[in-house]
Amino acid sequence: MIGKFYGEYTLSNGNYRLWIMKKYKNGKYKFTFGEYDAKDTFMDKVEVGVWSVSYPVCISIYLTTIEGQEVYQSNIESTYNYDA
């Protein structure tokens, strides 16, 4: 589960989205994704969190979003920010 993962696809509105997920052995992850719109404007966003594996389940907890110079903390009480 440690490593760098990449994906890209075209959305139904014609925008092009790409993403890179880096999972580190210290249990942290960084998920960077960007999107080009019809005018070739690029919008990017970074999500940071922690992950763990308890075979056969991989768990991730989303903690922070970074958009430009703005940093937003997630609501850790929201089940939306936990994934298994």
CYANA upper distance limits for C-alpha pairs under 8 A (distance plus 0.5 A):
  1 MET  CA     23 LYS  CA      7.57
  2 ILE  CA     22 LYS  CA      8.10
  2 ILE  CA     23 LYS  CA      5.52
  2 ILE  CA     24 TYR  CA      6.10
  2 ILE  CA     25 LYS  CA      6.50
  3 GLY  CA     22 LYS  CA      6.25
  3 GLY  CA     23 LYS  CA      5.82
  3 GLY  CA     24 TYR  CA      7.16
  4 LYS  CA     20 ILE  CA      7.37
  4 LYS  CA     21 MET  CA      6.14
  4 LYS  CA     22 LYS  CA      4.97
  4 LYS  CA     23 LYS  CA      6.96
  5 PHE  CA     20 ILE  CA      6.11
  5 PHE  CA     21 MET  CA      5.51
  5 PHE  CA     22 LYS  CA      6.92
  6 TYR  CA     18 LEU  CA      8.10
  6 TYR  CA     19 TRP  CA      6.22
  6 TYR  CA     20 ILE  CA      5.05
  6 TYR  CA     21 MET  CA      6.91
  7 GLY  CA     18 LEU  CA      6.20
  7 GLY  CA     19 TRP  CA      5.89
  7 GLY  CA     20 ILE  CA      7.20
  8 GLU  CA     16 TYR  CA      7.99
  8 GLU  CA     17 ARG  CA      6.10
  8 GLU  CA     18 LEU  CA      4.60
  8 GLU  CA     19 TRP  CA      6.81
  9 TYR  CA     16 TYR  CA      6.51
  9 TYR  CA     17 ARG  CA      6.01
  9 TYR  CA     18 LEU  CA      7.01
 10 THR  CA     14 GLY  CA      6.56
 10 THR  CA     15 ASN  CA      6.30
 10 THR  CA     16 TYR  CA      4.98
 10 THR  CA     17 ARG  CA      6.58
 11 LEU  CA     15 ASN  CA      5.82
 11 LEU  CA     16 TYR  CA      6.65
 11 LEU  CA     17 ARG  CA      7.57
 14 GLY  CA     37 ASP  CA      7.86
 14 GLY  CA     38 ALA  CA      7.48
 15 ASN  CA     35 GLU  CA      7.10
 15 ASN  CA     36 TYR  CA      6.10
 15 ASN  CA     37 ASP  CA      5.18
 15 ASN  CA     38 ALA  CA      6.76
 16 TYR  CA     35 GLU  CA      6.01
 16 TYR  CA     36 TYR  CA      5.66
 16 TYR  CA     37 ASP  CA      7.21
 17 ARG  CA     33 PHE  CA      7.72
 17 ARG  CA     34 GLY  CA      6.24
 17 ARG  CA     35 GLU  CA      4.82
 17 ARG  CA     36 TYR  CA      6.99
 18 LEU  CA     33 PHE  CA      6.16
 18 LEU  CA     34 GLY  CA      6.04
 18 LEU  CA     35 GLU  CA      6.94
 19 TRP  CA     31 PHE  CA      7.68
 19 TRP  CA     32 THR  CA      6.09
 19 TRP  CA     33 PHE  CA      4.54
 19 TRP  CA     34 GLY  CA      6.86
 20 ILE  CA     31 PHE  CA      6.37
 20 ILE  CA     32 THR  CA      5.78
 20 ILE  CA     33 PHE  CA      6.82
 21 MET  CA     29 TYR  CA      7.64
 21 MET  CA     30 LYS  CA      6.39
 21 MET  CA     31 PHE  CA      4.93
 21 MET  CA     32 THR  CA      6.89
 22 LYS  CA     29 TYR  CA      6.06
 22 LYS  CA     30 LYS  CA      5.77
 22 LYS  CA     31 PHE  CA      6.88
 23 LYS  CA     27 GLY  CA      7.74
 23 LYS  CA     28 LYS  CA      6.70
 23 LYS  CA     29 TYR  CA      4.95
 23 LYS  CA     30 LYS  CA      7.19
 23 LYS  CA     51 TRP  CA      8.39
 24 TYR  CA     28 LYS  CA      5.98
 24 TYR  CA     29 TYR  CA      6.49
 27 GLY  CA     50 VAL  CA      5.95
 27 GLY  CA     51 TRP  CA      5.69
 27 GLY  CA     52 SER  CA      6.61
 28 LYS  CA     48 VAL  CA      7.97
 28 LYS  CA     49 GLY  CA      6.26
 28 LYS  CA     50 VAL  CA      4.71
 28 LYS  CA     51 TRP  CA      6.43
 29 TYR  CA     48 VAL  CA      6.26
 29 TYR  CA     49 GLY  CA      5.88
 29 TYR  CA     50 VAL  CA      6.15
 29 TYR  CA     51 TRP  CA      7.24
 30 LYS  CA     46 VAL  CA      7.41
 30 LYS  CA     47 GLU  CA      6.36
 30 LYS  CA     48 VAL  CA      5.17
 30 LYS  CA     49 GLY  CA      7.23
 31 PHE  CA     46 VAL  CA      6.12
 31 PHE  CA     47 GLU  CA      5.53
 31 PHE  CA     48 VAL  CA      6.80
 32 THR  CA     44 ASP  CA      7.82
 32 THR  CA     45 LYS  CA      6.41
 32 THR  CA     46 VAL  CA      4.91
 32 THR  CA     47 GLU  CA      6.89
 33 PHE  CA     44 ASP  CA      6.23
 33 PHE  CA     45 LYS  CA      6.10
 33 PHE  CA     46 VAL  CA      6.97
 34 GLY  CA     42 PHE  CA      7.19
 34 GLY  CA     43 MET  CA      5.91
 34 GLY  CA     44 ASP  CA      4.56
 34 GLY  CA     45 LYS  CA      6.79
 35 GLU  CA     41 THR  CA      8.49
 35 GLU  CA     42 PHE  CA      6.12
 35 GLU  CA     43 MET  CA      5.77
 35 GLU  CA     44 ASP  CA      6.94
 36 TYR  CA     40 ASP  CA      5.75
 36 TYR  CA     41 THR  CA      5.88
 36 TYR  CA     42 PHE  CA      5.11
 36 TYR  CA     43 MET  CA      7.02
 37 ASP  CA     41 THR  CA      6.00
 37 ASP  CA     42 PHE  CA      7.35
 44 ASP  CA     67 GLU  CA      7.28
 44 ASP  CA     68 GLY  CA      8.17
 45 LYS  CA     65 THR  CA      7.57
 45 LYS  CA     66 ILE  CA      6.39
 45 LYS  CA     67 GLU  CA      5.43
 45 LYS  CA     68 GLY  CA      7.91
 46 VAL  CA     65 THR  CA      6.11
 46 VAL  CA     66 ILE  CA      5.52
 46 VAL  CA     67 GLU  CA      7.08
 47 GLU  CA     62 TYR  CA      7.55
 47 GLU  CA     63 LEU  CA      7.97
 47 GLU  CA     64 THR  CA      6.16
 47 GLU  CA     65 THR  CA      4.99
 47 GLU  CA     66 ILE  CA      6.86
 48 VAL  CA     62 TYR  CA      6.71
 48 VAL  CA     63 LEU  CA      6.33
 48 VAL  CA     64 THR  CA      5.69
 48 VAL  CA     65 THR  CA      6.94
 49 GLY  CA     60 SER  CA      7.53
 49 GLY  CA     61 ILE  CA      5.97
 49 GLY  CA     62 TYR  CA      4.97
 49 GLY  CA     63 LEU  CA      5.25
 49 GLY  CA     64 THR  CA      7.14
 50 VAL  CA     60 SER  CA      6.20
 50 VAL  CA     61 ILE  CA      5.84
 50 VAL  CA     62 TYR  CA      7.31
 50 VAL  CA     63 LEU  CA      8.07
 51 TRP  CA     58 CYS  CA      7.74
 51 TRP  CA     59 ILE  CA      5.95
 51 TRP  CA     60 SER  CA      4.67
 51 TRP  CA     61 ILE  CA      6.76
 52 SER  CA     58 CYS  CA      6.37
 52 SER  CA     59 ILE  CA      5.79
 52 SER  CA     60 SER  CA      7.06
 53 VAL  CA     57 VAL  CA      6.29
 53 VAL  CA     58 CYS  CA      4.87
 53 VAL  CA     59 ILE  CA      6.57
 54 SER  CA     58 CYS  CA      6.85
 54 SER  CA     59 ILE  CA      8.36
 57 VAL  CA     84 ALA  CA      6.84
 58 CYS  CA     84 ALA  CA      6.12
 59 ILE  CA     82 TYR  CA      7.91
 59 ILE  CA     83 ASP  CA      6.15
 59 ILE  CA     84 ALA  CA      4.92
 60 SER  CA     82 TYR  CA      6.44
 60 SER  CA     83 ASP  CA      5.71
 60 SER  CA     84 ALA  CA      7.00
 61 ILE  CA     81 ASN  CA      6.30
 61 ILE  CA     82 TYR  CA      5.17
 61 ILE  CA     83 ASP  CA      6.93
 62 TYR  CA     74 SER  CA      7.39
 62 TYR  CA     76 ILE  CA      8.46
 62 TYR  CA     81 ASN  CA      5.57
 62 TYR  CA     82 TYR  CA      6.95
 63 LEU  CA     73 GLN  CA      6.56
 63 LEU  CA     74 SER  CA      5.59
 63 LEU  CA     75 ASN  CA      8.23
 63 LEU  CA     76 ILE  CA      7.56
 63 LEU  CA     81 ASN  CA      8.02
 64 THR  CA     71 VAL  CA      7.50
 64 THR  CA     72 TYR  CA      6.14
 64 THR  CA     73 GLN  CA      5.04
 64 THR  CA     74 SER  CA      5.96
 65 THR  CA     71 VAL  CA      6.30
 65 THR  CA     72 TYR  CA      5.59
 65 THR  CA     73 GLN  CA      6.99
 65 THR  CA     74 SER  CA      7.89
 66 ILE  CA     70 GLU  CA      6.24
 66 ILE  CA     71 VAL  CA      5.08
 66 ILE  CA     72 TYR  CA      6.87
 67 GLU  CA     71 VAL  CA      7.04
 74 SER  CA     81 ASN  CA      7.83
 75 ASN  CA     81 ASN  CA      7.96
 76 ILE  CA     81 ASN  CA      7.16
 78 SER  CA     82 TYR  CA      8.30
